[in-house]
């Protein structure tokens, strides 16, 4: 990777908080919660995906109907 070139990640999951420039994205995917570095730009949003950029990475978050629901994360935490 060249200096200044950002990594690219594609995840299939759900945003747990609204995506906002200047804030970290919080994503539930593969049974885990990922917090990104600060969001610097939101490139596009559709019903099936969100493309955004953080300080370190270009993200493509797949959010279509086949993605796992965020509720599963919270129901397990509440039961413990």
trRosetta pair geometry for C-beta under 8 A, 3 or more apart (Angstrom, degrees):
i j d omega theta_ij theta_ji phi_ij phi_ji
1 5 5.0 -148 -175 82 87 115
1 7 6.9 -41 -109 -76 156 73
2 5 4.3 81 61 -8 83 124
6 53 7.1 72 104 -149 172 101
6 56 6.3 146 -140 161 98 35
6 57 5.6 165 174 -114 107 23
6 58 5.2 115 105 -22 124 87
7 56 6.7 5 30 148 102 83
7 57 4.8 -33 73 -113 91 87
7 58 7.2 -161 95 27 42 73
8 57 7.0 150 -97 -167 21 80
8 58 4.6 -21 -107 69 75 105
8 59 7.9 172 -157 -81 54 26
8 60 7.4 24 -178 -4 94 102
9 57 5.6 6 5 179 109 132
9 58 7.4 161 23 82 62 54
9 59 5.5 -18 68 -111 92 69
9 60 7.3 -165 98 31 48 70
10 59 7.7 140 -94 -164 34 55
10 60 4.4 -17 -109 70 80 107
10 61 7.9 -179 -156 -79 50 27
10 62 6.8 42 179 -22 92 104
11 27 6.1 65 112 153 154 150
11 29 4.8 -93 179 -69 112 174
11 34 7.3 -122 -116 37 162 150
11 59 6.9 -22 15 -159 105 102
11 60 7.5 159 25 83 59 56
11 61 5.4 -14 68 -115 94 69
11 62 6.9 -155 98 23 43 79
12 29 6.0 130 77 -140 49 116
12 30 8.0 88 66 -44 85 82
12 61 7.8 141 -103 -167 22 55
12 62 4.3 -26 -107 68 73 114
12 66 7.5 -37 -171 101 130 92
12 67 5.2 -154 172 -111 84 91
12 68 7.6 93 126 5 91 86
13 27 5.0 90 97 173 138 98
13 28 5.3 -174 -176 88 115 50
13 29 2.9 -85 -67 -76 137 93
13 30 7.3 -68 -78 -5 116 64
13 34 8.0 113 64 25 169 112
13 61 6.4 -68 56 -158 82 98
13 62 7.5 86 14 66 48 68
13 63 7.4 -32 84 -95 37 69
13 67 5.8 172 -103 -166 10 117
13 68 6.4 -21 -123 49 62 94
14 27 7.1 150 75 -157 37 63
14 28 4.9 -13 60 57 91 101
14 29 7.4 165 19 -66 58 70
14 63 6.5 100 -103 -131 54 92
14 67 6.0 146 -54 135 81 124
14 68 6.7 -108 -12 85 109 67
14 69 6.5 47 -42 -151 156 29
14 70 4.3 -124 102 -51 144 97
15 18 7.2 68 140 -112 133 18
15 19 5.7 -77 -134 -46 153 95
15 25 6.6 -75 -126 -165 100 95
15 26 6.9 91 -164 74 64 63
15 27 6.0 -41 -100 -100 51 68
15 28 8.0 174 -98 16 4 79
15 50 7.2 12 -42 26 127 157
15 61 7.0 69 -55 146 91 160
15 63 7.4 -22 -7 -102 89 133
16 26 4.4 -65 56 111 107 107
16 27 6.9 -167 -1 -94 90 15
16 28 5.5 92 -55 -25 108 101
16 33 6.9 -7 -14 -134 151 108
16 70 5.6 152 -98 -140 80 140
16 73 7.7 -59 -97 68 127 153
17 23 7.5 -104 119 138 131 136
17 25 7.5 -170 64 -150 96 43
17 26 4.7 63 12 37 107 115
19 23 7.9 -177 -162 74 36 108
19 25 5.7 8 -117 -109 89 101
19 39 6.4 126 -173 -90 84 169
19 42 6.1 116 130 -100 121 128
19 50 6.5 164 -15 173 166 151
19 52 6.2 -141 -175 -59 137 162
20 23 4.4 44 73 24 98 123
20 39 6.6 144 89 58 36 137
21 39 5.3 -113 -113 107 41 100
21 40 6.6 43 -146 -159 91 17
21 41 6.7 28 -108 -89 113 28
21 42 6.5 -109 -58 -14 92 95
22 38 6.2 -23 -159 -167 25 113
22 39 6.8 -34 17 66 28 81
23 38 6.7 155 90 -137 5 74
23 39 6.1 -2 64 25 57 107
24 35 5.1 22 156 -175 136 93
24 36 5.5 172 -162 67 79 64
24 37 6.7 -98 -113 177 91 11
24 38 6.0 -66 -73 -88 63 45
24 39 7.1 150 -120 -18 19 83
24 54 7.9 37 -131 -127 61 125
25 34 8.0 9 103 105 90 88
25 35 7.3 162 81 -152 49 46
25 36 4.4 21 47 25 93 122
25 39 5.7 87 -40 -60 96 115
25 52 6.8 134 -61 85 146 145
25 54 7.0 -108 10 -74 110 119
25 59 7.2 -107 52 36 162 168
25 61 8.0 -141 169 -51 147 147
26 33 6.4 -4 -174 -173 89 103
26 34 7.5 166 -153 83 43 48
26 35 5.5 -12 -102 -100 74 75
26 36 7.9 -134 -66 11 34 78
27 33 7.1 153 79 -156 43 53
27 34 4.7 -17 62 60 97 97
27 35 8.0 175 21 -79 72 28
27 36 7.3 51 -2 -29 111 102
27 61 6.4 -134 -121 -121 134 130
28 32 7.4 173 -149 87 53 35
28 33 5.6 -26 -96 -98 68 71
28 34 8.0 178 -82 18 21 73
28 68 7.0 -110 124 95 100 107
28 70 4.8 129 35 -114 150 80
28 73 5.1 -108 -133 -35 139 148
29 32 6.5 -25 73 61 59 79
29 34 6.6 -19 34 4 103 117
29 67 7.9 -57 -110 -160 86 102
29 68 7.0 138 -127 43 46 118
30 68 7.8 158 -57 12 26 148
31 68 7.8 -62 -56 143 55 170
31 72 7.9 -71 -110 116 69 123
31 73 7.7 158 -150 -91 46 87
33 73 6.8 95 -62 -150 104 147
36 39 7.0 69 92 -64 128 76
36 54 4.6 -136 157 -77 121 156
36 56 8.0 -158 -174 49 88 100
36 57 6.9 -115 -149 52 114 120
36 59 7.0 -66 -101 -49 153 145
37 54 4.4 124 69 162 85 124
37 55 4.2 -80 125 37 135 106
37 56 5.1 91 20 8 144 105
37 57 7.4 129 30 17 106 93
38 54 6.2 139 79 -156 37 85
38 55 5.4 57 54 -30 84 109
39 42 6.8 23 171 -59 128 82
39 52 5.6 -24 -142 164 112 129
39 53 7.1 108 -158 79 65 46
39 54 5.5 -59 -96 -98 44 71
40 53 5.4 -53 61 104 92 95
40 54 6.3 113 2 -151 87 22
40 55 6.1 112 -34 -71 120 53
41 52 6.6 180 96 -157 54 68
41 53 4.5 14 54 46 94 111
42 45 6.9 1 167 -41 116 102
42 50 7.3 -43 -154 -175 98 100
42 51 7.7 120 -172 88 54 56
42 52 4.7 -27 -114 -107 60 102
42 53 7.9 -147 -73 22 25 71
43 51 4.2 -50 67 105 115 104
43 52 6.1 -170 10 -92 81 37
43 53 6.6 77 -34 -19 106 97
44 49 7.7 32 101 102 100 92
44 50 7.2 -170 95 -148 57 43
44 51 4.7 29 45 39 87 108
45 49 7.9 -157 -143 100 38 49
45 50 5.0 3 -110 -113 75 84
45 51 7.9 -141 -65 28 44 64
46 49 5.6 22 51 49 99 69
46 50 7.7 -163 31 -73 57 49
47 63 7.6 -134 156 90 39 101
47 64 7.2 66 124 -107 78 68
48 62 6.6 -20 163 -153 77 71
48 63 6.3 167 -173 63 26 69
48 64 4.0 13 -135 -75 85 98
49 60 6.0 -8 -171 -175 125 83
49 61 6.3 153 -157 81 67 51
49 62 5.2 -30 -98 -106 92 50
49 63 6.1 158 -95 18 30 83
49 64 7.3 -15 -49 -39 70 89
50 59 7.7 6 103 112 84 104
50 60 7.8 163 81 -156 45 40
50 61 4.6 -9 56 58 92 107
50 63 6.2 41 -7 -12 95 130
51 58 7.6 -1 -170 179 90 89
51 59 6.9 172 -149 92 46 61
51 60 5.3 -10 -102 -105 82 70
51 61 7.7 -171 -77 21 34 71
52 58 8.0 179 98 -157 34 52
52 59 5.3 -8 64 59 75 106
52 61 7.4 -2 20 1 99 111
53 57 7.4 -168 -150 97 56 44
53 58 5.3 -22 -106 -108 84 65
53 59 7.1 -177 -86 18 31 77
54 57 5.2 16 48 50 106 77
54 59 6.8 52 -10 -16 99 114
62 67 6.1 176 115 -75 81 119
63 67 5.5 -63 -147 8 33 161
64 67 5.8 126 60 -16 52 100
68 72 6.5 -63 171 29 105 138
69 72 5.7 112 80 -10 84 95
70 73 5.7 -46 -172 24 59 116
70 74 7.0 41 143 -10 79 105
71 74 6.0 -66 -154 42 41 104
71 75 6.0 39 156 -24 77 108
72 75 6.1 -53 -139 33 29 109
72 76 6.7 26 163 -16 61 107
73 76 6.5 -68 -162 35 25 106
73 77 6.6 17 151 -14 63 113
74 77 5.5 -57 -145 39 38 111
74 78 6.0 35 159 -19 71 107
75 78 5.9 -55 -145 38 30 109
75 79 6.4 31 156 -23 63 109
76 79 5.8 -57 -148 33 29 112
76 80 6.9 35 155 -29 62 103
77 80 6.1 -52 -156 21 32 114
